[in-house]
Amino acid sequence: MSDLYDRIADLPLAVDGFDLDRHEMDTSAGFTRVTSVVELRGPDGAVGRGEDVAYDTEDHDRLRDAHESGDLGWDFAGEYILDEFSTALDDAELFPEPPERAVSRHYRRWAVESAALDLALRQADATFADALGRSYDSVRFVVSTRLDTGGEPSAERIHEWLDIDPEMEFKLDPTADWTPDLMDELAATDRVRILDLKSYYEGTEVDTDADPERYRQVAEAFPDAVLEDAKYTDETREVLDGVADRLSWDYPVVDVASVEDLPIEPEWLNVKPSRFGTVSDLLDTIEYCLERDITLYGGGQYELGVGREHLHAVASAFYPDGPNDIAPSAYHSPEPHADVPTSPLDVPDEPVGLRWQRE
């Protein structure tokens, strides 16, 4: 257990019951995103919230149906300290039926634990930063968008966003369809900060092979960008060793042990709280990285509700200046539009709990 987690492990937590709030939105990536917000109610009227970012709509449908029929088998009511609540979740079956994919267990666990942390902080009249002895700072963010929805990849969407805000920065996902001309056009904007190579995904629509030639082309076209989730193989090692100071990992990172298992000691890591499942694993990993001067930045998973605010709070407390891939949810819209916040996000006047907005 890290010193950071020790600071909040004994927070008192009183829960009377819970509710669910479903969110749904068409996204710029060409799919309809569904999430479920878990709301834990306290006896004093306070409500703690956390967002389940499981990607399969069926998982959210089953959760809603079981909740409405009273068949979930858990209500979380009781008095705890935060660490006791987390331990109790070890034995709780949070899915009425097995999830469509195993990683979703971490996502729902995080939704419940982050709701509990939010409620405990509210009941203590404290913010996330307060409780950890940190301070909040303005959060820099980059915008993540795909370039190949509905046809051949093009830079049109990037130019549309830059017409709205010439200072906007981007995280992009190179695919096998990216041409040298497209890469040159994107690089000429000088606004691309992260290239997500997605070579660790399996069985998804965004899987990409560990192709040494594609890695080389991307690394050379964007000589200053962070290269995320490139996979070491016998074929890619030579290319990746040459850009080791720019390599970052996201998908494999779920706790301290997973960081230690990476093929090299990382210079960069993408922190997605929902991947960790528990508050303790998140804070233990952040502390481990801070002690080793590993540069951190935040990542998101198309949160539509309070989960996005949680990402802002964590980034604000620990890595506000990173190329945080946590643009506000307004950027998820299918088409670029001007009604969006600009980077950096100012610290709210009165943040509360784990949330990062004025109430």
C-alpha positions in Angstrom: 0.0 0.0 0.0 1.4 3.4 -1.0 1.7 6.5 1.1 -0.8 8.1 -1.2 -3.4 5.5 -0.6 -2.7 5.5 3.1 -3.9 9.1 3.2 -7.4 8.2 2.1 -7.8 4.5 3.1 -9.4 5.4 6.5 -11.9 7.9 5.2 -15.3 7.1 6.8 -18.0 6.1 4.3 -21.7 5.7 5.0 -23.9 4.3 2.2 -27.7 4.1 2.3 -28.2 2.8 -1.2 -27.5 3.3 -4.9 -29.0 4.1 -8.2 -28.0 4.0 -11.9 -28.0 6.6 -14.6 -27.6 5.6 -18.2 -25.8 7.8 -20.8 -25.8 7.4 -24.6 -24.1 9.4 -27.3 -23.1 9.1 -31.0 -19.3 9.7 -31.2 -16.7 10.9 -33.7 -15.3 7.4 -33.9 -18.5 6.2 -35.6 -20.2 4.2 -32.9 -22.8 4.9 -30.2 -21.3 5.0 -26.8 -23.3 3.8 -23.8 -22.1 4.1 -20.2 -23.7 3.7 -16.8 -23.2 6.1 -13.8 -23.3 4.4 -10.4 -24.7 6.7 -7.7 -24.1 5.9 -4.1 -26.4 7.7 -1.7 -25.3 8.7 1.8 -27.6 9.4 4.9 -26.7 13.1 4.8 -28.1 13.5 1.3 -24.7 13.5 -0.4 -24.3 11.4 -3.6 -21.1 9.9 -4.9 -20.8 9.1 -8.5 -18.7 6.9 -10.7 -19.0 5.9 -14.4 -18.9 2.3 -15.8 -17.1 2.5 -19.2 -17.6 -1.1 -20.4 -17.7 -0.9 -24.2 -20.5 -3.5 -24.8 -24.0 -2.1 -24.7 -25.2 -5.5 -23.6 -23.4 -5.2 -20.3 -25.2 -2.0 -19.6 -28.5 -3.3 -20.7 -28.2 -6.3 -18.3 -27.2 -4.1 -15.5 -30.1 -1.8 -16.0 -32.6 -4.7 -16.3 -31.3 -6.4 -13.2 -31.4 -3.2 -11.2 -35.0 -2.4 -12.3 -36.1 -5.9 -11.4 -34.4 -5.9 -8.1 -32.2 -8.9 -9.0 -28.7 -7.4 -8.7 -28.1 -8.9 -5.3 -26.1 -6.0 -3.9 -27.0 -2.5 -2.6 -23.7 -1.5 -0.8 -25.6 -0.2 2.3 -23.6 0.1 5.4 -20.9 2.0 7.3 -17.2 1.5 6.3 -13.9 3.1 6.0 -12.9 3.4 2.3 -10.5 0.5 2.4 -13.1 -1.8 4.0 -15.5 -0.9 1.2 -12.9 -1.8 -1.4 -12.2 -5.1 0.3 -15.9 -5.9 0.4 -16.0 -5.5 -3.4 -13.5 -8.3 -3.8 -16.4 -10.7 -3.1 -19.2 -8.8 -4.9 -20.4 -10.0 -8.3 -21.0 -6.8 -10.1 -22.3 -8.4 -13.3 -25.7 -10.1 -13.3 -24.3 -12.2 -16.2 -20.6 -12.6 -17.2 -19.4 -9.5 -19.1 -18.8 -9.6 -22.9 -15.1 -9.1 -22.2 -13.0 -9.7 -19.1 -11.5 -6.2 -18.9 -15.0 -4.8 -18.2 -14.8 -6.2 -14.7 -12.1 -3.6 -13.9 -14.2 -0.9 -15.5 -17.3 -1.6 -13.4 -15.2 -2.0 -10.3 -13.7 1.4 -10.9 -17.2 2.9 -11.3 -18.2 1.6 -7.9 -15.0 2.5 -6.1 -14.7 5.9 -7.6 -18.3 6.6 -6.6 -17.4 5.5 -3.0 -14.3 7.7 -3.0 -16.4 10.6 -4.3 -19.0 10.1 -1.5 -16.4 9.6 1.2 -14.6 12.8 0.2 -17.9 14.7 0.2 -18.8 13.3 3.6 -15.4 14.5 4.8 -15.9 17.9 3.1 -12.7 17.4 1.2 -11.5 17.3 -2.4 -9.4 14.6 -3.9 -6.4 16.9 -3.9 -7.0 18.0 -0.3 -7.1 14.5 1.0 -3.9 13.5 -0.8 -1.9 16.6 0.3 -1.8 17.8 -3.3 -3.0 20.9 -5.1 -5.1 21.4 -8.3 -3.6 23.0 -11.4 -5.0 23.9 -14.8 -5.2 20.8 -17.0 -3.7 20.7 -20.5 -5.5 18.3 -22.9 -5.2 16.9 -26.4 -8.0 15.9 -28.6 -8.3 12.3 -29.8 -10.0 11.7 -33.1 -10.0 9.1 -35.8 -9.4 10.1 -39.4 -10.8 7.1 -41.3 -14.5 7.0 -40.3 -16.6 6.5 -43.4 -13.9 6.2 -46.0 -10.2 6.7 -46.7 -8.2 8.5 -43.9 -7.7 12.2 -44.4 -6.6 15.2 -42.5 -9.8 17.0 -43.1 -11.1 16.7 -39.5 -7.8 18.0 -38.1 -8.0 21.1 -40.3 -11.6 21.6 -39.3 -10.6 21.6 -35.6 -7.7 23.8 -36.2 -9.9 26.3 -38.0 -11.9 26.5 -34.7 -8.8 26.6 -32.5 -5.3 26.9 -34.1 -3.7 25.9 -30.8 -5.5 22.6 -30.5 -3.2 19.5 -29.9 -4.0 16.0 -31.0 -3.6 12.3 -30.2 -4.1 10.2 -33.3 -4.3 6.5 -34.1 -2.2 5.6 -37.2 -3.5 2.7 -39.3 -2.1 0.6 -42.1 -4.1 2.9 -44.5 -2.1 6.0 -43.6 0.0 7.1 -46.6 3.3 9.0 -46.4 1.6 12.0 -47.9 -1.1 12.0 -45.1 1.6 11.7 -42.5 3.5 14.6 -44.0 0.3 16.7 -44.1 -0.5 15.9 -40.4 3.1 16.5 -39.3 3.1 19.9 -41.1 0.4 21.1 -38.7 2.9 20.7 -35.8 0.0 19.9 -33.5 0.2 16.1 -33.2 1.5 15.1 -29.7 0.7 11.4 -29.4 0.5 8.5 -31.9 -1.4 5.5 -30.5 -0.2 2.4 -32.4 -2.7 0.1 -30.6 -0.7 -3.0 -31.0 -1.8 -4.6 -27.7 -5.5 -4.7 -28.6 -7.0 -8.1 -29.6 -10.4 -8.9 -31.0 -11.4 -5.3 -31.4 -12.1 -3.1 -34.4 -9.0 -1.0 -33.7 -6.4 -3.8 -33.5 -3.2 -3.1 -35.4 -0.3 -5.4 -36.1 3.2 -4.8 -34.7 4.6 -3.8 -38.1 8.2 -2.6 -38.0 7.9 -0.6 -41.2 4.8 1.2 -40.0 6.5 2.0 -36.7 9.5 3.3 -38.6 7.4 5.5 -40.9 5.4 7.0 -38.0 8.5 7.6 -35.8 10.3 9.4 -38.6 7.3 11.5 -39.7 6.6 12.7 -36.2 10.0 13.0 -34.6 8.8 14.7 -31.4 5.6 12.8 -30.7 5.0 10.2 -28.0 4.6 6.7 -29.5 2.0 4.7 -27.5 1.4 1.0 -27.3 4.0 -0.2 -29.8 4.8 -3.8 -29.2 8.3 -5.2 -28.9 8.9 -8.3 -31.1 12.0 -9.7 -32.7 11.1 -7.7 -35.8 10.3 -4.4 -34.1 13.0 -4.2 -31.5 15.6 -2.4 -33.6 13.1 0.3 -34.6 11.7 0.7 -31.1 15.1 0.8 -29.3 16.0 3.8 -31.5 13.0 5.8 -30.1 12.8 4.3 -26.6 12.7 7.8 -25.0 9.4 8.4 -26.8 7.6 5.1 -26.1 4.6 5.0 -23.8 2.2 2.3 -22.7 -1.6 2.3 -22.0 -3.4 -1.0 -22.6 -1.1 -3.2 -20.5 -0.9 -0.9 -17.5 -3.2 -1.9 -14.7 -1.0 -1.9 -11.6 2.6 -1.6 -10.5 3.4 -5.2 -11.5 2.3 -4.5 -15.0 4.6 -1.5 -15.2 7.5 -3.6 -14.0 6.6 -6.2 -16.7 7.0 -3.8 -19.6 9.7 -4.7 -22.1 11.8 -1.6 -21.1 11.7 0.8 -18.2 9.3 3.4 -19.5 9.8 7.1 -19.9 6.1 7.7 -20.4 2.8 6.1 -19.3 -0.8 6.8 -20.1 -2.9 6.6 -16.9 -6.5 5.5 -17.4 -8.0 5.1 -13.9 -10.8 2.7 -15.1 -8.1 0.2 -16.3 -6.9 -0.2 -12.7 -10.2 -1.1 -11.2 -9.3 -0.1 -7.6 -8.3 3.2 -6.1 -5.3 1.5 -4.4 -3.9 0.1 -7.6 -4.3 3.5 -9.3 -2.5 5.5 -6.5 0.1 2.8 -5.9 1.1 3.0 -9.6 1.1 6.8 -9.7 3.3 6.9 -6.7 5.7 4.3 -8.2 6.0 6.4 -11.4 6.5 9.7 -9.6 9.3 8.2 -7.5 11.0 7.1 -10.8 10.4 10.3 -12.8 8.2 8.5 -15.3 6.3 11.1 -17.2 2.5 10.6 -16.8 -0.4 11.8 -18.8 -4.1 10.9 -18.5 -6.3 8.9 -20.9 -10.0 8.4 -21.2 -12.5 5.8 -22.5 -15.2 7.9 -24.0 -16.7 8.8 -20.6 -20.0 10.6 -21.1 -20.7 11.7 -17.5 -18.9 12.2 -14.2 -16.1 9.8 -15.2 -14.6 12.5 -17.4 -14.5 14.9 -14.4 -12.8 12.3 -12.4 -10.1 12.1 -15.0 -9.7 15.9 -14.8 -9.3 15.8 -11.1 -6.7 13.1 -11.1 -4.7 14.8 -13.9 -5.0 18.2 -12.2 -3.5 16.7 -9.0 -0.7 14.7 -10.5 0.1 15.5 -14.2 -1.6 18.7 -15.2 1.0 19.6 -17.9 1.0 16.3 -19.7 -0.5 15.7 -23.1 -3.6 14.5 -21.4 -6.0 12.6 -23.7 -9.0 13.7 -21.7 -10.7 16.4 -23.7 -14.1 17.3 -22.3 -17.0 15.1 -23.6 -18.1 17.8 -26.0 -15.3 16.7 -28.2 -16.9 13.3 -28.7 -19.5 14.8 -31.0 -19.5 13.3 -34.5 -18.5 16.6 -36.2 -16.1 19.4 -35.1 -18.0 22.4 -33.6 -17.0 25.6 -31.9 -19.0 25.1 -28.7 -16.1 23.4 -26.8 -13.8 24.3 -24.0 -10.2 25.2 -24.9 -7.0 23.8 -23.3 -6.0 24.3 -20.6 -9.0 23.7 -18.4 -9.1 26.1 -15.5 -9.5 24.8 -11.9 -13.1 25.1 -10.8 -13.8 27.7 -8.1 -15.3 25.1 -5.8 -14.4 21.5 -6.7 -16.1 18.9 -4.5 -15.3 15.3 -3.7 -13.7 13.6 -6.7 -15.6 15.8 -9.2 -14.0 18.7 -10.9 -16.7 21.2 -11.5 -18.6 24.0 -9.8 -21.8 22.8 -8.0 
